[in-house]
Amino acid sequence: MEQDKNGEVYSKVVRAGKRTYFFDVKSTKGNDLYITLTESKKTTLNDGRENFEKHKIFLYKEDFEKFREGLDDVLSKIDSLRETDHFDEKSDDHSSFSSVSFDDL
């Protein structure tokens, strides 16, 4: 298994507007694989300087399948909801959603 000095084996970057998502496969010293999911969001400070807020999730091998099942389930649900007229992927009207901060959870 090829890895760099930080244990990184593979990386995938997904750019989405002001956010960038990093999917990194890493290896422990014992050669166990794990994933880090990082969201990086560009913001502007009051003085005009750019700042990047980062949120990171560590996903360990014993949770890969459950994570995949959960993600597949919610993506499937989104697909079925989009088939109705209630949710349209082209709609930008988020007025029915409340604002939730991760600090509130």
TITORVEX-147971 format. One record per residue: residue number from 1; residue in one letter; chain; x, y, z of N, C-alpha, C in turn. Coordinates in nm, 4 decimals. Layout:
N
+-----+---------+--------+----------+----------+----------+----------+----------+----------+----------+----------+----------+
| num | residuo | cadena |      nc1 |      nc2 |      nc3 |     cac1 |     cac2 |     cac3 |      cc1 |      cc2 |      cc3 |
+-----+---------+--------+----------+----------+----------+----------+----------+----------+----------+----------+----------+
| NUM |       a |      A |        X |        Y |        Z |        X |        Y |        Z |        X |        Y |        Z |
...
+-----+---------+--------+----------+----------+----------+----------+----------+----------+----------+----------+----------+
***
This chain:
105
+-----+---------+--------+----------+----------+----------+----------+----------+----------+----------+----------+----------+
| num | residuo | cadena |      nc1 |      nc2 |      nc3 |     cac1 |     cac2 |     cac3 |      cc1 |      cc2 |      cc3 |
+-----+---------+--------+----------+----------+----------+----------+----------+----------+----------+----------+----------+
|   1 |       m |      A |   0.0853 |  -0.1170 |   0.0000 |   0.0000 |   0.0000 |   0.0000 |   0.0901 |   0.1235 |   0.0000 |
|   2 |       e |      A |   0.0746 |   0.2082 |  -0.1022 |   0.1543 |   0.3301 |  -0.1098 |   0.0922 |   0.4376 |  -0.0242 |
|   3 |       q |      A |   0.1753 |   0.5026 |   0.0562 |   0.1274 |   0.6118 |   0.1387 |   0.2381 |   0.7137 |   0.1558 |
|   4 |       d |      A |   0.1965 |   0.8368 |   0.1860 |   0.2978 |   0.9388 |   0.2093 |   0.3375 |   0.9377 |   0.3568 |
|   5 |       k |      A |   0.4226 |   1.0297 |   0.3964 |   0.4738 |   1.0305 |   0.5336 |   0.3663 |   1.0590 |   0.6386 |
|   6 |       n |      A |   0.2520 |   1.1149 |   0.5972 |   0.1425 |   1.1417 |   0.6902 |   0.0397 |   1.0286 |   0.6921 |
|   7 |       g |      A |   0.0695 |   0.9182 |   0.6256 |  -0.0218 |   0.8050 |   0.6230 |  -0.1311 |   0.8178 |   0.5197 |
|   8 |       e |      A |  -0.1246 |   0.9207 |   0.4340 |  -0.2288 |   0.9391 |   0.3331 |  -0.2080 |   0.8428 |   0.2172 |
|   9 |       v |      A |  -0.3144 |   0.7683 |   0.1856 |  -0.3102 |   0.6680 |   0.0806 |  -0.3775 |   0.7187 |  -0.0459 |
|  10 |       y |      A |  -0.4880 |   0.7916 |  -0.0298 |  -0.5665 |   0.8393 |  -0.1432 |  -0.6438 |   0.9625 |  -0.0996 |
|  11 |       s |      A |  -0.6649 |   1.0549 |  -0.1935 |  -0.7406 |   1.1751 |  -0.1628 |  -0.8273 |   1.2138 |  -0.2815 |
|  12 |       k |      A |  -0.9492 |   1.2560 |  -0.2516 |  -1.0429 |   1.3037 |  -0.3545 |  -1.0955 |   1.4392 |  -0.3072 |
|  13 |       v |      A |  -1.0851 |   1.5399 |  -0.3938 |  -1.1316 |   1.6748 |  -0.3628 |  -1.2565 |   1.7030 |  -0.4445 |
|  14 |       v |      A |  -1.3606 |   1.7534 |  -0.3776 |  -1.4853 |   1.7897 |  -0.4449 |  -1.5131 |   1.9360 |  -0.4148 |
|  15 |       r |      A |  -1.5114 |   2.0194 |  -0.5179 |  -1.5397 |   2.1619 |  -0.5005 |  -1.6876 |   2.1855 |  -0.5276 |
|  16 |       a |      A |  -1.7510 |   2.2611 |  -0.4365 |  -1.8949 |   2.2865 |  -0.4469 |  -1.9229 |   2.4280 |  -0.3966 |
|  17 |       g |      A |  -1.9163 |   2.5254 |  -0.4872 |  -1.9415 |   2.6638 |  -0.4480 |  -1.8365 |   2.7137 |  -0.3502 |
|  18 |       k |      A |  -1.8822 |   2.7665 |  -0.2355 |  -1.7893 |   2.8176 |  -0.1340 |  -1.7321 |   2.7071 |  -0.0467 |
|  19 |       r |      A |  -1.7769 |   2.5850 |  -0.0694 |  -1.7302 |   2.4721 |   0.0106 |  -1.6430 |   2.3798 |  -0.0741 |
|  20 |       t |      A |  -1.5470 |   2.3194 |  -0.0065 |  -1.4662 |   2.2146 |  -0.0672 |  -1.4690 |   2.0970 |   0.0283 |
|  21 |       y |      A |  -1.4904 |   1.9780 |  -0.0272 |  -1.4926 |   1.8563 |   0.0530 |  -1.3703 |   1.7735 |   0.0189 |
|  22 |       f |      A |  -1.3047 |   1.7229 |   0.1224 |  -1.1872 |   1.6383 |   0.1062 |  -1.2208 |   1.4999 |   0.1609 |
|  23 |       f |      A |  -1.2061 |   1.3982 |   0.0774 |  -1.2248 |   1.2598 |   0.1173 |  -1.0852 |   1.1975 |   0.1174 |
|  24 |       d |      A |  -1.0308 |   1.1733 |   0.2342 |  -0.8942 |   1.1227 |   0.2445 |  -0.8921 |   0.9831 |   0.3060 |
|  25 |       v |      A |  -0.8274 |   0.8901 |   0.2373 |  -0.8047 |   0.7567 |   0.2914 |  -0.6657 |   0.7592 |   0.3518 |
|  26 |       k |      A |  -0.6589 |   0.7192 |   0.4785 |  -0.5312 |   0.7203 |   0.5495 |  -0.5054 |   0.5846 |   0.6116 |
|  27 |       s |      A |  -0.3813 |   0.5639 |   0.6506 |  -0.3408 |   0.4372 |   0.7097 |  -0.2760 |   0.4625 |   0.8454 |
|  28 |       t |      A |  -0.3116 |   0.3774 |   0.9417 |  -0.2479 |   0.3848 |   1.0730 |  -0.1111 |   0.3171 |   1.0655 |
|  29 |       k |      A |  -0.0350 |   0.3264 |   1.1717 |   0.0946 |   0.2591 |   1.1759 |   0.0792 |   0.1084 |   1.1627 |
|  30 |       g |      A |  -0.0376 |   0.0561 |   1.2052 |  -0.0651 |  -0.0867 |   1.1933 |  -0.1280 |  -0.1251 |   1.0610 |
|  31 |       n |      A |  -0.1272 |  -0.0331 |   0.9633 |  -0.1825 |  -0.0533 |   0.8292 |  -0.3334 |  -0.0753 |   0.8266 |
|  32 |       d |      A |  -0.4053 |  -0.0220 |   0.9241 |  -0.5514 |  -0.0186 |   0.9176 |  -0.5916 |   0.1083 |   0.8444 |
|  33 |       l |      A |  -0.6911 |   0.0970 |   0.7579 |  -0.7375 |   0.2132 |   0.6821 |  -0.8491 |   0.2850 |   0.7567 |
|  34 |       y |      A |  -0.8510 |   0.4160 |   0.7418 |  -0.9612 |   0.4979 |   0.7916 |  -0.9796 |   0.6138 |   0.6961 |
|  35 |       i |      A |  -1.0920 |   0.6823 |   0.7097 |  -1.1258 |   0.7924 |   0.6201 |  -1.1430 |   0.9195 |   0.7019 |
|  36 |       t |      A |  -1.0939 |   1.0296 |   0.6491 |  -1.1288 |   1.1592 |   0.7062 |  -1.2101 |   1.2341 |   0.6010 |
|  37 |       l |      A |  -1.3228 |   1.2887 |   0.6438 |  -1.4075 |   1.3726 |   0.5595 |  -1.3940 |   1.5136 |   0.6133 |
|  38 |       t |      A |  -1.3483 |   1.6046 |   0.5304 |  -1.3284 |   1.7419 |   0.5736 |  -1.4090 |   1.8356 |   0.4867 |
|  39 |       e |      A |  -1.4836 |   1.9241 |   0.5523 |  -1.5546 |   2.0312 |   0.4827 |  -1.4768 |   2.1586 |   0.5099 |
|  40 |       s |      A |  -1.4392 |   2.2284 |   0.4054 |  -1.3707 |   2.3561 |   0.4177 |  -1.4586 |   2.4619 |   0.3517 |
|  41 |       k |      A |  -1.4957 |   2.5631 |   0.4293 |  -1.5862 |   2.6668 |   0.3789 |  -1.5151 |   2.8015 |   0.3831 |
|  42 |       k |      A |  -1.5143 |   2.8684 |   0.2671 |  -1.4504 |   2.9998 |   0.2589 |  -1.5442 |   3.1053 |   0.3162 |
|  43 |       t |      A |  -1.4927 |   3.1848 |   0.4084 |  -1.5685 |   3.2960 |   0.4651 |  -1.4830 |   3.4215 |   0.4576 |
|  44 |       t |      A |  -1.5469 |   3.5347 |   0.4741 |  -1.4752 |   3.6618 |   0.4755 |  -1.4872 |   3.7232 |   0.6133 |
|  45 |       l |      A |  -1.3740 |   3.7599 |   0.6711 |  -1.3725 |   3.8236 |   0.8029 |  -1.4170 |   3.9690 |   0.7907 |
|  46 |       n |      A |  -1.4484 |   4.0303 |   0.9028 |  -1.4944 |   4.1700 |   0.9041 |  -1.3948 |   4.2653 |   0.8390 |
|  47 |       d |      A |  -1.2649 |   4.2327 |   0.8481 |  -1.1630 |   4.3212 |   0.7902 |  -1.1370 |   4.2910 |   0.6424 |
|  48 |       g |      A |  -1.2172 |   4.1985 |   0.5835 |  -1.2051 |   4.1692 |   0.4420 |  -1.1143 |   4.0519 |   0.4082 |
|  49 |       r |      A |  -1.0410 |   4.0013 |   0.5075 |  -0.9533 |   3.8865 |   0.4814 |  -1.0361 |   3.7589 |   0.4660 |
|  50 |       e |      A |  -0.9866 |   3.6700 |   0.3817 |  -1.0533 |   3.5415 |   0.3643 |  -1.0098 |   3.4457 |   0.4738 |
|  51 |       n |      A |  -1.1035 |   3.3631 |   0.5155 |  -1.0791 |   3.2642 |   0.6192 |  -1.1422 |   3.1327 |   0.5740 |
|  52 |       f |      A |  -1.0889 |   3.0217 |   0.6204 |  -1.1464 |   2.8919 |   0.5881 |  -1.1862 |   2.8221 |   0.7173 |
|  53 |       e |      A |  -1.3166 |   2.7933 |   0.7313 |  -1.3657 |   2.7155 |   0.8438 |  -1.3576 |   2.5694 |   0.8031 |
|  54 |       k |      A |  -1.3051 |   2.4850 |   0.8909 |  -1.2927 |   2.3433 |   0.8576 |  -1.3613 |   2.2586 |   0.9634 |
|  55 |       h |      A |  -1.4313 |   2.1564 |   0.9151 |  -1.4956 |   2.0582 |   1.0012 |  -1.4510 |   1.9208 |   0.9529 |
|  56 |       k |      A |  -1.4086 |   1.8366 |   1.0456 |  -1.3528 |   1.7070 |   1.0067 |  -1.4243 |   1.5944 |   1.0804 |
|  57 |       i |      A |  -1.4492 |   1.4856 |   1.0062 |  -1.5068 |   1.3634 |   1.0606 |  -1.4087 |   1.2507 |   1.0341 |
|  58 |       f |      A |  -1.3852 |   1.1688 |   1.1355 |  -1.3020 |   1.0502 |   1.1198 |  -1.3942 |   0.9296 |   1.1118 |
|  59 |       l |      A |  -1.3736 |   0.8472 |   1.0111 |  -1.4551 |   0.7286 |   0.9910 |  -1.3633 |   0.6071 |   0.9912 |
|  60 |       y |      A |  -1.3860 |   0.5192 |   1.0901 |  -1.2979 |   0.4039 |   1.1082 |  -1.3551 |   0.2795 |   1.0416 |
|  61 |       k |      A |  -1.2671 |   0.1839 |   1.0109 |  -1.3016 |   0.0681 |   0.9285 |  -1.4227 |  -0.0079 |   0.9800 |
|  62 |       e |      A |  -1.4408 |  -0.0161 |   1.1114 |  -1.5544 |  -0.0903 |   1.1650 |  -1.6883 |  -0.0210 |   1.1376 |
|  63 |       d |      A |  -1.6827 |   0.1040 |   1.0938 |  -1.8047 |   0.1798 |   1.0658 |  -1.8293 |   0.2021 |   0.9164 |
|  64 |       f |      A |  -1.7386 |   0.1587 |   0.8297 |  -1.7527 |   0.1841 |   0.6858 |  -1.8874 |   0.1379 |   0.6311 |
|  65 |       e |      A |  -1.9240 |   0.0126 |   0.6590 |  -2.0463 |  -0.0426 |   0.6004 |  -2.1704 |   0.0281 |   0.6528 |
|  66 |       k |      A |  -2.1749 |   0.0553 |   0.7824 |  -2.2917 |   0.1256 |   0.8387 |  -2.3013 |   0.2672 |   0.7836 |
|  67 |       f |      A |  -2.1879 |   0.3332 |   0.7655 |  -2.1877 |   0.4666 |   0.7074 |  -2.2389 |   0.4617 |   0.5639 |
|  68 |       r |      A |  -2.1910 |   0.3651 |   0.4870 |  -2.2350 |   0.3496 |   0.3483 |  -2.3854 |   0.3236 |   0.3430 |
|  69 |       e |      A |  -2.4344 |   0.2348 |   0.4291 |  -2.5778 |   0.2043 |   0.4328 |  -2.6599 |   0.3293 |   0.4659 |
|  70 |       g |      A |  -2.6138 |   0.4069 |   0.5643 |  -2.6844 |   0.5292 |   0.6017 |  -2.6839 |   0.6312 |   0.4894 |
|  71 |       l |      A |  -2.5685 |   0.6493 |   0.4248 |  -2.5585 |   0.7442 |   0.3142 |  -2.6434 |   0.6990 |   0.1960 |
|  72 |       d |      A |  -2.6358 |   0.5712 |   0.1620 |  -2.7185 |   0.5181 |   0.0530 |  -2.8667 |   0.5383 |   0.0828 |
|  73 |       d |      A |  -2.9067 |   0.5148 |   0.2081 |  -3.0467 |   0.5298 |   0.2472 |  -3.0949 |   0.6734 |   0.2291 |
|  74 |       v |      A |  -3.0187 |   0.7706 |   0.2790 |  -3.0652 |   0.9093 |   0.2680 |  -3.0600 |   0.9586 |   0.1237 |
|  75 |       l |      A |  -2.9621 |   0.9153 |   0.0453 |  -2.9570 |   0.9550 |  -0.0955 |  -3.0740 |   0.8941 |  -0.1730 |
|  76 |       s |      A |  -3.1090 |   0.7703 |  -0.1410 |  -3.2249 |   0.7075 |  -0.2037 |  -3.3532 |   0.7820 |  -0.1665 |
|  77 |       k |      A |  -3.3635 |   0.8217 |  -0.0406 |  -3.4815 |   0.8969 |   0.0043 |  -3.4889 |   1.0312 |  -0.0686 |
|  78 |       i |      A |  -3.3774 |   1.0979 |  -0.0843 |  -3.3750 |   1.2251 |  -0.1574 |  -3.4221 |   1.2041 |  -0.3008 |
|  79 |       d |      A |  -3.3746 |   1.0979 |  -0.3655 |  -3.4181 |   1.0680 |  -0.5025 |  -3.5693 |   1.0482 |  -0.5087 |
|  80 |       s |      A |  -3.6250 |   0.9731 |  -0.4127 |  -3.7695 |   0.9485 |  -0.4158 |  -3.8478 |   1.0757 |  -0.3837 |
|  81 |       l |      A |  -3.7964 |   1.1619 |  -0.2962 |  -3.8636 |   1.2883 |  -0.2657 |  -3.8613 |   1.3825 |  -0.3856 |
|  82 |       r |      A |  -3.7541 |   1.3794 |  -0.4613 |  -3.7439 |   1.4650 |  -0.5799 |  -3.8412 |   1.4228 |  -0.6888 |
|  83 |       e |      A |  -3.8819 |   1.2972 |  -0.6865 |  -3.9784 |   1.2489 |  -0.7851 |  -4.1168 |   1.3095 |  -0.7621 |
|  84 |       t |      A |  -4.1404 |   1.3583 |  -0.6414 |  -4.2665 |   1.4269 |  -0.6136 |  -4.2470 |   1.5738 |  -0.6471 |
|  85 |       d |      A |  -4.3550 |   1.6491 |  -0.6477 |  -4.3448 |   1.7921 |  -0.6750 |  -4.3090 |   1.8725 |  -0.5508 |
|  86 |       h |      A |  -4.2973 |   1.8054 |  -0.4359 |  -4.2699 |   1.8772 |  -0.3110 |  -4.1251 |   1.9222 |  -0.3001 |
|  87 |       f |      A |  -4.0359 |   1.8460 |  -0.3562 |  -3.8941 |   1.8795 |  -0.3479 |  -3.8356 |   1.8751 |  -0.4878 |
|  88 |       d |      A |  -3.7805 |   1.9865 |  -0.5287 |  -3.7226 |   1.9973 |  -0.6625 |  -3.5775 |   2.0381 |  -0.6466 |
|  89 |       e |      A |  -3.4851 |   1.9625 |  -0.7046 |  -3.3432 |   1.9917 |  -0.6887 |  -3.3048 |   2.1286 |  -0.7438 |
|  90 |       k |      A |  -3.3874 |   2.1856 |  -0.8308 |  -3.3558 |   2.3160 |  -0.8875 |  -3.4047 |   2.4297 |  -0.7993 |
|  91 |       s |      A |  -3.4845 |   2.3974 |  -0.6991 |  -3.5415 |   2.4996 |  -0.6127 |  -3.4374 |   2.5489 |  -0.5130 |
|  92 |       d |      A |  -3.4288 |   2.6797 |  -0.4983 |  -3.3397 |   2.7389 |  -0.3995 |  -3.4171 |   2.7954 |  -0.2821 |
|  93 |       d |      A |  -3.5460 |   2.7665 |  -0.2725 |  -3.6282 |   2.8178 |  -0.1642 |  -3.6106 |   2.7288 |  -0.0421 |
|  94 |       h |      A |  -3.5341 |   2.7774 |   0.0528 |  -3.5091 |   2.7026 |   0.1757 |  -3.5847 |   2.7635 |   0.2925 |
|  95 |       s |      A |  -3.6882 |   2.8427 |   0.2631 |  -3.7588 |   2.9147 |   0.3688 |  -3.8286 |   2.8214 |   0.4662 |
|  96 |       s |      A |  -3.8613 |   2.6981 |   0.4239 |  -3.9295 |   2.6071 |   0.5143 |  -3.8329 |   2.5343 |   0.6077 |
|  97 |       f |      A |  -3.7033 |   2.5518 |   0.5871 |  -3.6051 |   2.4881 |   0.6715 |  -3.5565 |   2.5849 |   0.7777 |
|  98 |       s |      A |  -3.5328 |   2.5324 |   0.8962 |  -3.4797 |   2.6178 |   1.0010 |  -3.3281 |   2.6159 |   0.9941 |
|  99 |       s |      A |  -3.2694 |   2.7192 |   1.0490 |  -3.1240 |   2.7268 |   1.0532 |  -3.0745 |   2.6510 |   1.1748 |
| 100 |       v |      A |  -2.9871 |   2.5523 |   1.1521 |  -2.9348 |   2.4713 |   1.2606 |  -2.7843 |   2.4846 |   1.2601 |
| 101 |       s |      A |  -2.7302 |   2.5122 |   1.3764 |  -2.5856 |   2.5193 |   1.3915 |  -2.5371 |   2.3888 |   1.4510 |
| 102 |       f |      A |  -2.4201 |   2.3429 |   1.4119 |  -2.3656 |   2.2215 |   1.4707 |  -2.3462 |   2.2386 |   1.6213 |
| 103 |       d |      A |  -2.3271 |   2.3618 |   1.6659 |  -2.3127 |   2.3863 |   1.8099 |  -2.4422 |   2.3560 |   1.8841 |
| 104 |       d |      A |  -2.5575 |   2.3620 |   1.8139 |  -2.6868 |   2.3350 |   1.8759 |  -2.7097 |   2.1865 |   1.8975 |
| 105 |       l |      A |  -2.6362 |   2.1028 |   1.8243 |  -2.6622 |   1.9585 |   1.8302 |  -2.6003 |   1.8924 |   1.9493 |
+-----+---------+--------+----------+----------+----------+----------+----------+----------+----------+----------+----------+
***
